[in-house]
Amino acid sequence: MQAAHRLDAVFAALADPTRRAILARLATGHASVTELARPFAMSQPAISKHLRVLEHAGLIARGRQAQRRPRRLVPARLGEATRWLERYRRLWEGNYRRLDALLEDLKARETTWEA
């Protein structure tokens, strides 16, 4: 999957609050589908659909323990999204610093004009 498509899949997966809650649960450790479904008022097939979306995005992976298939978090894909967001955070922080400097300059000029 190309980088742009992977990023699209990550943000699409993160857009749903149920999937974000599943990721938050998996951040504490591996869990089975049954364990992941427990806090939600939805069927196991519905949870499985959410898990497929998260797997497709590369945010979680399926393990193997005898008959169980516990899911685990894959932090690398979140890292890609974080790096993408970080570029824009730096851009906006630069814009805000320039705005702060401009406002301070205008305030200083206003004080000079009043004096």
C-alpha positions in Angstrom: 0.0 0.0 0.0 1.4 3.4 -0.9 2.2 5.9 1.8 -0.7 8.2 0.9 -3.2 5.3 0.9 -1.8 4.0 4.2 -2.3 7.5 5.7 -5.8 7.7 4.3 -6.7 4.3 5.8 -5.2 5.3 9.2 -7.2 8.6 9.4 -10.4 6.8 8.2 -10.0 4.2 10.9 -9.3 6.9 13.5 -12.5 8.8 12.5 -14.7 6.3 14.4 -15.0 6.6 18.2 -15.5 2.8 18.6 -12.2 2.1 16.8 -10.4 4.8 18.8 -11.8 3.1 22.0 -10.5 -0.3 20.7 -7.1 1.2 20.1 -7.1 2.7 23.6 -7.9 -0.7 25.0 -5.2 -2.4 23.0 -2.7 0.2 24.2 -3.0 -1.6 27.6 -2.2 -5.0 26.1 -3.4 -7.8 23.8 -7.1 -8.7 23.8 -9.5 -11.2 22.2 -12.5 -10.2 20.1 -14.7 -11.1 23.0 -12.7 -8.9 25.4 -12.8 -6.0 22.9 -16.5 -6.4 22.3 -17.4 -6.4 26.0 -17.7 -2.6 26.6 -19.8 -2.0 23.5 -23.5 -2.5 22.9 -22.9 -4.2 19.6 -22.7 -7.7 18.2 -19.4 -9.5 17.8 -19.7 -9.4 14.0 -19.9 -5.6 14.3 -16.8 -5.5 16.4 -15.1 -7.8 13.9 -15.9 -5.3 11.2 -14.2 -2.5 13.2 -11.2 -4.8 13.7 -10.9 -5.5 10.0 -10.8 -1.7 9.3 -8.1 -1.3 12.0 -6.2 -4.3 10.6 -6.5 -2.9 7.0 -5.1 0.4 8.2 -2.2 -1.5 9.8 -3.0 -0.2 13.3 -3.6 -3.6 14.8 -2.4 -7.1 14.1 -3.8 -10.6 14.8 -1.8 -12.9 16.9 -2.1 -16.6 17.5 -2.4 -18.4 20.9 -3.8 -21.9 20.5 -7.4 -21.3 19.4 -7.4 -17.6 20.3 -6.5 -14.8 17.9 -5.8 -11.9 20.2 -5.3 -8.5 18.6 -2.4 -6.2 19.5 -1.6 -2.6 18.7 0.9 -1.8 15.9 2.4 1.6 16.9 4.5 2.1 13.8 1.5 3.1 11.7 0.4 5.6 14.3 3.9 7.0 14.1 3.4 7.7 10.4 0.3 9.7 11.2 2.0 11.5 14.0 4.9 12.5 11.7 2.4 13.8 9.1 0.5 15.8 11.8 3.8 17.1 13.2 4.7 18.9 10.0 1.5 20.9 10.2 1.8 21.5 13.9 5.2 23.1 13.2 3.7 25.2 10.4 0.9 26.5 12.6 3.2 27.2 15.5 5.4 29.3 13.2 2.3 31.2 12.0 1.3 31.8 15.6 4.7 33.0 16.6 4.7 35.5 13.6 1.2 36.7 14.6 2.4 37.1 18.2 5.4 39.2 17.1 3.1 41.3 14.8 0.6 41.9 17.7 3.5 42.9 20.0 4.8 45.3 17.4 1.4 46.9 16.9 1.0 47.2 20.7 4.3 48.8 21.0 3.5 51.3 18.2 0.1 52.1 19.8 1.8 52.8 23.1 4.3 55.1 21.3 1.5 57.0 19.5 -0.4 57.5 22.8 2.6 58.9 24.5 
